[in-house]
């Protein structure tokens, strides 16, 4: 049974306890921050921090083949026109329970907060539900609030550090980019991705846009500097589909939309 099923199947009494059993300390700490006002963008800079105990991890928006994505509810906020949550580049984890994608130790999700009325303060209220895993997986939750007002230089620096890890959109000026993505007859359950440009260190590629298929880590690159991404699912359903690739190296993360040939 995968972790998604484990969490979804927990009884309500357990779901209300953010630990493996009653009385267990939470293996995470949460903070909601509003750091400063960006006059040029007419929005506030904010951040949602999840700090995890050693050995614990949580999930990205694509959680892997055995996880659940976090859920964010901002509906109780006041004077809020919109809030955009940005996702720092994730890691891939593999263990006996399956393959998951997410974060360990600490993650801060940068926020772009647009007020309904710029002259009035924003009261940000978040209901958060997410999963955390170590040897077991448990549900995490929190009710968090933050209000605009005094700028917080410490929060601004922390948010900026994680904003630097958010993938950029790949373009002609990027150090590397995908030039081709296609299915091949010799490897029917792999997507061949051709990459041109300069990369440093190992490369991982996360694939979104095909909810019927899950793409595992790329194998060793071919001599033509292409990568085969093995997947589970029906290859015929990928033909002509548009996918989003998040490509992560030790010092750079890029996003690119591609169409499967």
KOLDREN-69889 format. One line per field, with one value per residue: z, x, y of N, C-alpha, C, CB in turn. Coordinates in pm, whole numbers, plus 50000, padded with zeros to 5 digits. Glycine has a CB too. Example, Ala and Ser with C-alpha at 12.3 -4.5 7.8 and 13.67 -1.06 7.14 Angstrom:
2
n.c3	c(50780, 50708)
n.c1	c(51319, 51285)
n.c2	c(49431, 49775)
ca.c3	c(50780, 50714)
ca.c1	c(51230, 51367)
ca.c2	c(49550, 49894)
c.c3	c(50780, 50787)
c.c1	c(51320, 51290)
c.c2	c(49670, 50003)
cb.c3	c(50905, 50572)
cb.c1	c(51131, 51408)
cb.c2	c(49553, 49940)
END
This chain:
261
n.c3	c(50000, 49913, 50031, 49992, 50007, 50267, 50428, 50339, 50428, 50703, 51015, 51134, 51398, 51420, 51219, 51333, 51502, 51488, 51475, 51519, 51722, 52000, 52201, 52098, 51999, 51757, 51444, 51303, 51239, 51187, 51006, 50910, 50711, 50643, 50470, 50337, 50137, 49790, 49590, 49314, 49205, 49325, 49539, 49831, 49976, 50089, 50294, 50350, 50592, 50647, 50881, 50945, 51157, 51202, 50954, 50862, 50596, 50351, 50095, 49742, 49485, 49288, 49412, 49375, 49332, 49557, 49749, 49891, 49776, 49925, 50067, 50038, 50189, 50157, 50210, 50430, 50454, 50470, 50287, 50063, 49738, 49570, 49609, 49531, 49538, 49536, 49423, 49549, 49399, 49408, 49571, 49490, 49647, 49740, 49877, 50070, 50067, 49827, 49563, 49620, 49595, 49705, 49999, 50255, 50594, 50582, 50429, 50254, 50116, 49887, 49874, 49679, 49745, 49682, 49756, 49796, 49837, 49818, 50011, 50256, 50533, 50492, 50601, 50638, 50631, 50675, 50615, 50642, 50506, 50497, 50417, 50608, 50630, 50771, 50891, 50909, 50784, 50838, 50887, 50856, 50985, 51005, 51137, 51038, 51070, 50950, 50938, 50743, 50789, 50995, 50837, 50804, 50818, 50863, 50793, 50527, 50417, 50453, 50298, 50047, 50006, 49956, 49743, 49547, 49477, 49330, 49025, 48709, 48404, 48115, 47836, 47525, 47620, 47836, 48025, 47953, 47766, 47666, 47352, 47216, 47259, 47269, 47190, 47160, 46959, 47042, 47316, 47457, 47693, 47783, 47780, 47549, 47591, 47453, 47522, 47501, 47552, 47842, 48136, 48489, 48707, 48850, 48696, 48746, 48641, 48655, 48573, 48472, 48395, 48289, 48419, 48421, 48413, 48566, 48595, 48638, 48780, 48553, 48346, 48276, 48065, 47704, 47431, 47267, 47429, 47521, 47725, 47876, 48009, 48216, 48246, 48400, 48260, 47980, 47673, 47434, 47507, 47557, 47322, 47144, 47365, 47588, 47818, 48135, 48222, 48494, 48553, 48735, 48865, 49068, 49095, 48956, 48846, 48613, 48430, 48171, 47908, 47700, 47398, 47333, 47083)
n.c1	c(50085, 50058, 50187, 50003, 49759, 49776, 49762, 49518, 49346, 49340, 49165, 48932, 48990, 49262, 49358, 49333, 49539, 49856, 50078, 50242, 50115, 49895, 50007, 50262, 50531, 50511, 50669, 50743, 50755, 50578, 50553, 50416, 50487, 50499, 50692, 50771, 50675, 50644, 50674, 50691, 50579, 50338, 50261, 50286, 50571, 50596, 50612, 50587, 50685, 50806, 50951, 51136, 51187, 51492, 51547, 51287, 51051, 50868, 50618, 50633, 50449, 50397, 50383, 50515, 50519, 50403, 50277, 50125, 50013, 50064, 49795, 49638, 49447, 49322, 49095, 48984, 49113, 49163, 49104, 49239, 49336, 49471, 49692, 49999, 50172, 50500, 50718, 51003, 51280, 51256, 51359, 51429, 51323, 51386, 51266, 51171, 50897, 50833, 50871, 50923, 50870, 51001, 51081, 51332, 51439, 51410, 51187, 51091, 50817, 50797, 50579, 50357, 50172, 49880, 49700, 49347, 49263, 49505, 49558, 49480, 49548, 49657, 49520, 49635, 49520, 49565, 49470, 49626, 49705, 49907, 50142, 50379, 50676, 50870, 50996, 50738, 50429, 50251, 49970, 49995, 49901, 49782, 49678, 49729, 49832, 49902, 49984, 50003, 50240, 50488, 50802, 51008, 51331, 51481, 51304, 51267, 51521, 51541, 51325, 51408, 51632, 51519, 51357, 51544, 51581, 51368, 51254, 51354, 51201, 51286, 51470, 51602, 51833, 51909, 52132, 52104, 51863, 51564, 51539, 51399, 51146, 51043, 50874, 51012, 51056, 51227, 51242, 50969, 50838, 50961, 51045, 51218, 51441, 51594, 51868, 52028, 52322, 52504, 52556, 52606, 52709, 52491, 52175, 51829, 51497, 51170, 50841, 50538, 50185, 50076, 49856, 49802, 50032, 50348, 50667, 50986, 51322, 51568, 51775, 52119, 52276, 52254, 52492, 52439, 52374, 52119, 51835, 51673, 51358, 51208, 50874, 50557, 50258, 50030, 50185, 50072, 49895, 50051, 50137, 50165, 50096, 50115, 50367, 50505, 50834, 51051, 51370, 51650, 51959, 52265, 52317, 52128, 51791, 51538, 51235, 51035, 50801, 50699, 50615, 50517, 50653)
n.c2	c(49880, 50224, 50546, 50748, 50619, 50526, 50761, 50870, 50676, 50691, 50697, 50951, 51034, 50985, 51149, 51395, 51418, 51539, 51353, 51033, 50900, 50963, 51229, 51234, 51441, 51700, 51650, 51875, 52231, 52532, 52841, 53151, 53424, 53774, 53983, 54231, 54521, 54529, 54781, 54821, 54588, 54603, 54442, 54230, 54068, 53747, 53444, 53091, 52876, 52550, 52364, 52078, 51793, 51609, 51365, 51355, 51421, 51617, 51692, 51782, 51967, 51778, 51477, 51233, 50874, 50783, 50959, 51262, 51579, 51906, 52102, 52414, 52660, 52969, 53110, 53244, 53481, 53842, 54139, 54046, 54004, 53823, 53540, 53410, 53114, 53004, 52743, 52605, 52426, 52071, 51757, 51411, 51115, 50778, 50480, 50188, 50219, 50335, 50581, 50922, 51280, 51581, 51768, 51797, 51863, 52170, 52397, 52687, 52837, 53085, 53371, 53571, 53837, 53996, 54281, 54355, 54617, 54848, 55041, 54950, 54724, 54381, 54081, 53775, 53452, 53114, 52781, 52485, 52169, 51883, 51620, 51432, 51238, 50974, 50690, 50617, 50757, 51054, 51277, 51632, 51953, 52293, 52611, 52922, 53266, 53597, 53944, 54240, 54507, 54606, 54583, 54293, 54232, 53995, 53788, 53857, 53804, 53527, 53435, 53526, 53366, 53114, 53179, 53204, 52944, 52870, 52736, 52875, 52993, 52820, 52945, 53079, 53189, 53042, 52828, 52559, 52364, 52188, 52039, 51849, 51604, 51280, 50970, 50645, 50349, 50147, 50172, 50153, 50234, 50464, 50807, 50994, 51254, 51523, 51728, 52038, 52240, 52361, 52182, 52145, 51900, 51643, 51561, 51589, 51519, 51623, 51539, 51678, 51687, 51462, 51280, 51014, 50876, 50805, 50942, 50822, 50866, 51000, 50792, 50696, 50934, 50924, 50883, 51094, 51297, 51281, 51193, 50919, 50886, 50676, 50550, 50469, 50361, 50423, 50441, 50535, 50735, 50950, 51065, 51362, 51512, 51793, 51863, 51958, 52014, 51999, 52074, 51990, 52075, 52070, 52347, 52494, 52540, 52473, 52535, 52400, 52390, 52128, 51947, 51622, 51425)
ca.c3	c(50000, 49909, 50139, 49966, 50060, 50413, 50488, 50306, 50500, 50848, 51074, 51170, 51527, 51398, 51137, 51416, 51583, 51397, 51517, 51498, 51827, 52091, 52290, 52027, 51956, 51613, 51383, 51216, 51290, 51077, 51023, 50798, 50721, 50543, 50494, 50289, 50025, 49665, 49528, 49169, 49173, 49399, 49616, 49945, 49973, 50206, 50290, 50437, 50630, 50712, 50933, 50977, 51238, 51127, 50900, 50810, 50469, 50307, 49951, 49637, 49422, 49232, 49529, 49343, 49314, 49688, 49839, 49870, 49770, 50029, 50033, 50096, 50186, 50197, 50197, 50545, 50454, 50456, 50194, 49978, 49599, 49525, 49665, 49447, 49611, 49449, 49467, 49531, 49334, 49504, 49561, 49474, 49752, 49714, 49989, 50056, 50046, 49694, 49524, 49650, 49552, 49803, 50072, 50390, 50681, 50587, 50302, 50260, 49991, 49872, 49842, 49622, 49807, 49620, 49834, 49725, 49848, 49861, 50123, 50380, 50565, 50452, 50704, 50569, 50713, 50600, 50665, 50571, 50527, 50423, 50469, 50644, 50637, 50812, 50872, 50894, 50727, 50920, 50836, 50926, 50960, 51080, 51114, 51049, 51037, 50945, 50897, 50693, 50886, 51006, 50755, 50882, 50737, 50877, 50712, 50387, 50375, 50445, 50181, 49927, 49987, 49894, 49613, 49453, 49439, 49245, 48886, 48609, 48275, 48018, 47709, 47441, 47693, 47948, 48006, 47878, 47743, 47590, 47211, 47158, 47351, 47181, 47222, 47067, 46952, 47113, 47460, 47451, 47819, 47819, 47700, 47516, 47601, 47402, 47590, 47450, 47642, 47945, 48270, 48585, 48808, 48816, 48650, 48766, 48563, 48705, 48461, 48508, 48282, 48250, 48546, 48404, 48406, 48659, 48538, 48737, 48757, 48426, 48351, 48227, 47935, 47587, 47372, 47201, 47536, 47546, 47847, 47873, 48132, 48224, 48307, 48407, 48196, 47839, 47588, 47330, 47560, 47567, 47191, 47123, 47491, 47640, 47952, 48199, 48277, 48589, 48542, 48854, 48886, 49199, 49103, 48868, 48820, 48501, 48389, 48028, 47851, 47578, 47340, 47299, 46939)
ca.c1	c(50000, 50143, 50166, 49882, 49650, 49789, 49710, 49376, 49268, 49344, 49039, 48928, 49055, 49406, 49388, 49335, 49661, 49968, 50188, 50211, 50024, 49860, 50115, 50390, 50561, 50505, 50802, 50752, 50717, 50525, 50553, 50366, 50556, 50486, 50820, 50786, 50590, 50714, 50595, 50689, 50485, 50214, 50230, 50371, 50654, 50570, 50668, 50535, 50798, 50788, 51080, 51116, 51286, 51591, 51499, 51151, 51038, 50733, 50600, 50621, 50315, 50391, 50442, 50579, 50423, 50356, 50267, 50013, 50059, 50006, 49672, 49641, 49318, 49339, 48962, 48949, 49196, 49091, 49165, 49330, 49293, 49529, 49820, 50069, 50272, 50607, 50770, 51146, 51311, 51250, 51448, 51363, 51359, 51344, 51281, 51089, 50758, 50813, 50949, 50853, 50936, 50968, 51180, 51368, 51498, 51340, 51149, 51010, 50748, 50775, 50442, 50331, 50043, 49823, 49584, 49230, 49278, 49645, 49568, 49441, 49632, 49615, 49524, 49650, 49482, 49589, 49447, 49723, 49710, 50020, 50190, 50520, 50715, 51000, 50967, 50594, 50376, 50144, 49918, 50028, 49804, 49808, 49599, 49833, 49790, 50004, 49925, 50100, 50273, 50632, 50887, 51094, 51450, 51520, 51213, 51294, 51642, 51510, 51238, 51490, 51720, 51442, 51310, 51652, 51574, 51250, 51299, 51329, 51153, 51394, 51457, 51720, 51951, 51936, 52252, 52064, 51720, 51520, 51511, 51316, 51094, 50971, 50867, 51090, 51009, 51317, 51212, 50830, 50795, 51053, 51039, 51352, 51450, 51722, 51906, 52148, 52374, 52601, 52504, 52710, 52661, 52383, 52050, 51703, 51389, 51036, 50748, 50398, 50094, 50022, 49813, 49789, 50166, 50447, 50800, 51092, 51444, 51632, 51890, 52245, 52254, 52309, 52606, 52390, 52334, 51977, 51802, 51553, 51282, 51115, 50746, 50451, 50139, 50008, 50262, 49988, 49827, 50147, 50162, 50108, 50058, 50206, 50414, 50596, 50954, 51132, 51505, 51722, 52100, 52306, 52325, 52031, 51665, 51466, 51108, 51011, 50689, 50735, 50511, 50572, 50643)
ca.c2	c(50000, 50342, 50642, 50823, 50539, 50519, 50883, 50884, 50577, 50708, 50742, 51093, 51056, 50989, 51265, 51514, 51416, 51554, 51268, 50892, 50857, 51072, 51269, 51245, 51577, 51721, 51652, 51991, 52362, 52611, 52986, 53231, 53551, 53880, 54050, 54368, 54559, 54552, 54888, 54803, 54480, 54631, 54321, 54201, 53948, 53664, 53310, 52985, 52791, 52421, 52314, 51938, 51724, 51531, 51239, 51368, 51492, 51650, 51671, 51884, 51967, 51643, 51410, 51106, 50763, 50738, 51072, 51353, 51719, 51992, 52173, 52547, 52727, 53109, 53170, 53326, 53602, 53969, 54235, 53969, 53985, 53696, 53498, 53312, 53036, 52956, 52614, 52578, 52299, 51961, 51641, 51282, 51019, 50640, 50388, 50068, 50257, 50390, 50698, 51045, 51404, 51683, 51844, 51755, 51965, 52297, 52458, 52808, 52866, 53229, 53412, 53703, 53867, 54117, 54326, 54405, 54761, 54870, 55135, 54882, 54608, 54246, 53977, 53647, 53337, 52991, 52645, 52402, 52025, 51827, 51494, 51422, 51098, 50923, 50547, 50617, 50881, 51108, 51404, 51755, 52059, 52415, 52731, 53024, 53402, 53703, 54071, 54338, 54611, 54629, 54498, 54204, 54203, 53855, 53708, 53889, 53734, 53384, 53413, 53548, 53249, 53007, 53227, 53177, 52803, 52847, 52721, 52978, 52945, 52802, 53017, 53067, 53236, 52952, 52745, 52440, 52356, 52072, 52067, 51744, 51502, 51189, 50827, 50564, 50210, 50055, 50181, 50202, 50293, 50570, 50929, 51042, 51400, 51575, 51852, 52104, 52341, 52321, 52152, 52108, 51806, 51551, 51620, 51516, 51578, 51591, 51555, 51702, 51702, 51331, 51223, 50870, 50818, 50860, 50935, 50799, 50942, 50968, 50701, 50751, 50997, 50857, 50952, 51216, 51389, 51269, 51121, 50838, 50896, 50564, 50584, 50369, 50416, 50389, 50531, 50595, 50853, 51060, 51122, 51494, 51577, 51894, 51832, 52053, 51952, 52075, 52016, 52036, 52041, 52124, 52494, 52559, 52470, 52533, 52478, 52414, 52316, 52058, 51863, 51490, 51391)
c.c3	c(50000, 50015, 50119, 50025, 50212, 50478, 50463, 50387, 50650, 50902, 51121, 51300, 51511, 51318, 51220, 51503, 51489, 51446, 51501, 51604, 51920, 52183, 52222, 51982, 51805, 51555, 51288, 51292, 51171, 51109, 50896, 50816, 50610, 50567, 50457, 50173, 49904, 49586, 49377, 49128, 49239, 49475, 49733, 49918, 50102, 50193, 50387, 50465, 50694, 50751, 50988, 51070, 51149, 51082, 50842, 50678, 50441, 50155, 49868, 49581, 49344, 49335, 49499, 49325, 49447, 49787, 49813, 49865, 49883, 49976, 50110, 50080, 50244, 50211, 50314, 50554, 50429, 50372, 50105, 49839, 49546, 49603, 49575, 49530, 49511, 49510, 49444, 49468, 49438, 49486, 49539, 49582, 49714, 49839, 49969, 50027, 49908, 49670, 49550, 49608, 49653, 49867, 50206, 50463, 50689, 50446, 50333, 50122, 49981, 49828, 49778, 49659, 49752, 49700, 49744, 49722, 49901, 49982, 50258, 50408, 50514, 50574, 50632, 50666, 50629, 50680, 50580, 50607, 50440, 50486, 50503, 50667, 50695, 50787, 50856, 50831, 50808, 50857, 50921, 50894, 51044, 51040, 51142, 51006, 51034, 50891, 50847, 50796, 50884, 50919, 50844, 50797, 50744, 50792, 50564, 50335, 50360, 50323, 50052, 49899, 49920, 49761, 49506, 49405, 49353, 49100, 48798, 48483, 48178, 47891, 47633, 47513, 47812, 47921, 47933, 47863, 47662, 47447, 47148, 47269, 47268, 47239, 47117, 47072, 47032, 47264, 47473, 47580, 47875, 47725, 47677, 47514, 47557, 47466, 47526, 47548, 47745, 48079, 48360, 48689, 48759, 48780, 48688, 48690, 48618, 48598, 48514, 48380, 48230, 48377, 48541, 48403, 48511, 48603, 48649, 48698, 48623, 48445, 48305, 48090, 47822, 47531, 47306, 47301, 47552, 47669, 47826, 48009, 48137, 48292, 48311, 48350, 48049, 47750, 47483, 47377, 47573, 47433, 47174, 47249, 47531, 47785, 48005, 48260, 48376, 48597, 48651, 48854, 49021, 49208, 49016, 48855, 48713, 48479, 48239, 47988, 47719, 47526, 47294, 47153, 46921)
c.c1	c(50089, 50104, 50039, 49762, 49655, 49728, 49562, 49290, 49270, 49208, 49048, 49002, 49206, 49444, 49399, 49459, 49780, 50091, 50148, 50115, 49998, 49978, 50250, 50411, 50555, 50647, 50821, 50711, 50680, 50536, 50502, 50420, 50512, 50602, 50821, 50691, 50678, 50632, 50584, 50586, 50349, 50166, 50325, 50452, 50629, 50633, 50597, 50650, 50750, 50928, 51056, 51224, 51378, 51531, 51358, 51152, 50892, 50733, 50596, 50480, 50290, 50459, 50519, 50475, 50366, 50348, 50142, 50066, 49998, 49883, 49668, 49503, 49335, 49205, 48923, 49031, 49111, 49174, 49269, 49268, 49343, 49656, 49877, 50177, 50372, 50672, 50920, 51168, 51316, 51363, 51363, 51415, 51307, 51368, 51185, 50942, 50729, 50902, 50866, 50938, 50900, 51090, 51210, 51427, 51412, 51307, 51069, 50950, 50729, 50632, 50444, 50188, 49992, 49700, 49468, 49234, 49418, 49660, 49535, 49533, 49571, 49626, 49522, 49618, 49489, 49547, 49532, 49706, 49822, 50059, 50337, 50554, 50855, 50992, 50817, 50553, 50256, 50093, 49967, 49924, 49839, 49711, 49694, 49780, 49911, 49937, 50034, 50122, 50422, 50710, 50981, 51215, 51493, 51434, 51240, 51416, 51618, 51426, 51319, 51580, 51645, 51382, 51416, 51652, 51452, 51296, 51262, 51272, 51271, 51365, 51589, 51848, 51987, 52060, 52222, 51912, 51689, 51489, 51418, 51270, 51008, 50968, 50944, 51044, 51097, 51297, 51070, 50779, 50897, 51032, 51182, 51351, 51589, 51749, 52031, 52191, 52466, 52533, 52622, 52648, 52545, 52256, 51934, 51595, 51256, 50935, 50606, 50314, 50036, 49981, 49794, 49925, 50255, 50586, 50904, 51217, 51507, 51750, 52016, 52223, 52317, 52425, 52565, 52343, 52183, 51954, 51675, 51485, 51182, 50985, 50654, 50325, 50134, 50083, 50175, 49921, 49921, 50168, 50090, 50072, 50163, 50238, 50498, 50712, 51019, 51267, 51593, 51865, 52142, 52303, 52222, 51907, 51589, 51334, 51092, 50890, 50732, 50614, 50574, 50546, 50607)
c.c2	c(50124, 50442, 50723, 50749, 50532, 50641, 50898, 50790, 50592, 50751, 50885, 51121, 51066, 51113, 51392, 51522, 51427, 51480, 51124, 50840, 50975, 51102, 51281, 51389, 51587, 51720, 51769, 52116, 52449, 52760, 53051, 53372, 53646, 53976, 54197, 54392, 54589, 54654, 54869, 54697, 54501, 54509, 54310, 54074, 53871, 53527, 53217, 52889, 52661, 52371, 52174, 51885, 51641, 51397, 51245, 51445, 51521, 51661, 51799, 51878, 51838, 51553, 51283, 50998, 50715, 50854, 51154, 51496, 51800, 52066, 52304, 52611, 52867, 53181, 53260, 53455, 53726, 54066, 54167, 53951, 53852, 53668, 53390, 53245, 52980, 52832, 52605, 52441, 52186, 51860, 51516, 51187, 50881, 50557, 50271, 50100, 50312, 50510, 50824, 51165, 51512, 51747, 51778, 51875, 52091, 52344, 52584, 52830, 53017, 53258, 53551, 53738, 54001, 54159, 54368, 54558, 54790, 54961, 55071, 54763, 54478, 54155, 53843, 53534, 53211, 52869, 52553, 52256, 51969, 51695, 51503, 51275, 51082, 50773, 50526, 50750, 50925, 51237, 51521, 51861, 52180, 52524, 52848, 53161, 53494, 53828, 54164, 54447, 54636, 54531, 54417, 54167, 54058, 53764, 53732, 53814, 53584, 53353, 53427, 53428, 53135, 53050, 53201, 53032, 52770, 52838, 52840, 52914, 52935, 52882, 53004, 53111, 53146, 52868, 52614, 52440, 52231, 52114, 51964, 51649, 51408, 51048, 50751, 50418, 50115, 50060, 50237, 50265, 50390, 50688, 50977, 51194, 51443, 51711, 51908, 52213, 52281, 52300, 52117, 52015, 51721, 51627, 51529, 51592, 51529, 51628, 51571, 51713, 51573, 51258, 51072, 50800, 50884, 50836, 50923, 50878, 50903, 50874, 50772, 50813, 50917, 50938, 51083, 51320, 51393, 51181, 51042, 50845, 50781, 50605, 50463, 50431, 50378, 50486, 50603, 50724, 50973, 51131, 51256, 51569, 51681, 51863, 51948, 51976, 52049, 52005, 52077, 51983, 52099, 52276, 52567, 52473, 52546, 52461, 52500, 52331, 52255, 51980, 51733, 51460, 51244)
cb.c3	c(50124, 49772, 50150, 49816, 50000, 50453, 50433, 50159, 50466, 50887, 51190, 51181, 51626, 51326, 51031, 51502, 51669, 51379, 51662, 51498, 51905, 52173, 52400, 51905, 52007, 51579, 51308, 51090, 51375, 51049, 51058, 50792, 50717, 50552, 50419, 50248, 50060, 49583, 49558, 49118, 49217, 49303, 49527, 50074, 49957, 50229, 50322, 50371, 50727, 50617, 51044, 50850, 51344, 51214, 51006, 50913, 50353, 50372, 49929, 49524, 49329, 49088, 49626, 49451, 49243, 49744, 49825, 49983, 49635, 50080, 50063, 50029, 50267, 50096, 50182, 50673, 50347, 50595, 50272, 50042, 49510, 49373, 49813, 49320, 49694, 49427, 49395, 49665, 49258, 49492, 49690, 49331, 49890, 49593, 50126, 50182, 50147, 49674, 49376, 49800, 49407, 49909, 50093, 50387, 50632, 50662, 50213, 50306, 49984, 49771, 49969, 49464, 49963, 49470, 49924, 49792, 49942, 49748, 50099, 50372, 50717, 50333, 50805, 50512, 50773, 50561, 50659, 50602, 50494, 50420, 50368, 50772, 50499, 50964, 50991, 51031, 50579, 51066, 50832, 50889, 50990, 51058, 51205, 50965, 51138, 50857, 51013, 50559, 51028, 51152, 50655, 50928, 50779, 51021, 50745, 50369, 50474, 50572, 50180, 49943, 50122, 49989, 49619, 49517, 49564, 49264, 48826, 48577, 48219, 47985, 47733, 47314, 47743, 47974, 48141, 47949, 47672, 47657, 47133, 47048, 47471, 47042, 47229, 47099, 46807, 47080, 47536, 47416, 47921, 47814, 47771, 47378, 47747, 47246, 47741, 47308, 47709, 47958, 48266, 48653, 48932, 48931, 48497, 48919, 48412, 48840, 48365, 48595, 48172, 48169, 48589, 48275, 48263, 48801, 48451, 48748, 48871, 48357, 48265, 48220, 47935, 47479, 47270, 47105, 47509, 47423, 47966, 47835, 48143, 48299, 48231, 48555, 48211, 47806, 47518, 47286, 47695, 47617, 47081, 47040, 47603, 47626, 47953, 48307, 48165, 48732, 48400, 48981, 48769, 49230, 49064, 48730, 48951, 48373, 48469, 47948, 47832, 47602, 47221, 47388, 46866)
cb.c1	c(49904, 50137, 50285, 49863, 49654, 49936, 49785, 49353, 49316, 49450, 49001, 48784, 49019, 49453, 49282, 49211, 49670, 50000, 50229, 50339, 50081, 49735, 50124, 50393, 50699, 50433, 50827, 50664, 50831, 50378, 50695, 50209, 50707, 50345, 50927, 50932, 50502, 50734, 50657, 50828, 50543, 50105, 50238, 50287, 50807, 50421, 50816, 50412, 50891, 50714, 51139, 51111, 51218, 51717, 51503, 51061, 51101, 50682, 50475, 50728, 50300, 50461, 50334, 50678, 50490, 50448, 50389, 49906, 50022, 50110, 49546, 49751, 49210, 49427, 48860, 48968, 49307, 49058, 49231, 49362, 49342, 49558, 49805, 50129, 50205, 50713, 50699, 51220, 51446, 51117, 51536, 51388, 51301, 51420, 51253, 51099, 50718, 50668, 50993, 50820, 50893, 50883, 51131, 51469, 51637, 51424, 51068, 51096, 50610, 50875, 50354, 50353, 50056, 49786, 49623, 49099, 49168, 49724, 49476, 49295, 49654, 49701, 49403, 49794, 49339, 49736, 49293, 49866, 49573, 50140, 50166, 50552, 50710, 51035, 51020, 50522, 50338, 50193, 49765, 50169, 49661, 49950, 49468, 49955, 49686, 50127, 49847, 50052, 50227, 50678, 50968, 51015, 51564, 51513, 51067, 51314, 51756, 51437, 51120, 51575, 51776, 51331, 51275, 51787, 51573, 51144, 51241, 51460, 51042, 51413, 51420, 51703, 51929, 51816, 52316, 52112, 51667, 51395, 51641, 51393, 51012, 51034, 50719, 51240, 51005, 51462, 51317, 50740, 50767, 51200, 50953, 51400, 51420, 51719, 51927, 52124, 52261, 52712, 52401, 52773, 52619, 52357, 52052, 51667, 51403, 51007, 50757, 50383, 50163, 50127, 49685, 49714, 50227, 50432, 50829, 51124, 51544, 51678, 51865, 52354, 52310, 52200, 52674, 52276, 52387, 51904, 51787, 51586, 51209, 51178, 50678, 50428, 50134, 49857, 50372, 49882, 49766, 50280, 50119, 49989, 50042, 50144, 50495, 50522, 51053, 51063, 51566, 51649, 52191, 52443, 52462, 52093, 51580, 51551, 50989, 51135, 50565, 50856, 50440, 50511, 50777)
cb.c2	c(50001, 50406, 50735, 50846, 50399, 50505, 51003, 50861, 50444, 50810, 50652, 51140, 50945, 50862, 51282, 51518, 51286, 51701, 51298, 50810, 50735, 51036, 51172, 51148, 51620, 51854, 51522, 51972, 52426, 52573, 53038, 53230, 53531, 53954, 53980, 54397, 54681, 54418, 55024, 54764, 54346, 54679, 54193, 54186, 53984, 53649, 53313, 52910, 52865, 52317, 52410, 51854, 51636, 51506, 51136, 51439, 51411, 51782, 51595, 51862, 52088, 51633, 51379, 51067, 50646, 50630, 51159, 51337, 51781, 52093, 52086, 52635, 52646, 53183, 53063, 53246, 53592, 54030, 54350, 53831, 54100, 53699, 53447, 53379, 52921, 53068, 52499, 52588, 52308, 51889, 51626, 51224, 51064, 50581, 50460, 49984, 50357, 50429, 50690, 51053, 51445, 51626, 51988, 51635, 52001, 52403, 52359, 52932, 52791, 53288, 53411, 53706, 53873, 54093, 54441, 54355, 54823, 54928, 55253, 54834, 54599, 54192, 53990, 53632, 53355, 52980, 52605, 52448, 51956, 51926, 51382, 51508, 51033, 50958, 50465, 50594, 50862, 51133, 51403, 51803, 52011, 52462, 52737, 52986, 53452, 53661, 54136, 54399, 54572, 54618, 54582, 54074, 54292, 53813, 53741, 54041, 53758, 53339, 53514, 53674, 53203, 52961, 53377, 53210, 52716, 52962, 52595, 53056, 53037, 52651, 53168, 53150, 53378, 52861, 52714, 52310, 52483, 52007, 52073, 51666, 51566, 51187, 50779, 50574, 50165, 50088, 50272, 50089, 50184, 50521, 51040, 50985, 51448, 51586, 51828, 52165, 52415, 52426, 52035, 52235, 51880, 51455, 51645, 51502, 51542, 51665, 51434, 51830, 51770, 51247, 51286, 50839, 50835, 50797, 51058, 50649, 50918, 51095, 50578, 50642, 51138, 50837, 50863, 51182, 51529, 51211, 51218, 50691, 51033, 50447, 50699, 50319, 50567, 50390, 50455, 50495, 50822, 51008, 51024, 51481, 51472, 52036, 51702, 52137, 51913, 52084, 52041, 51990, 52097, 52076, 52539, 52588, 52456, 52530, 52541, 52372, 52408, 51962, 51935, 51379, 51422)
END
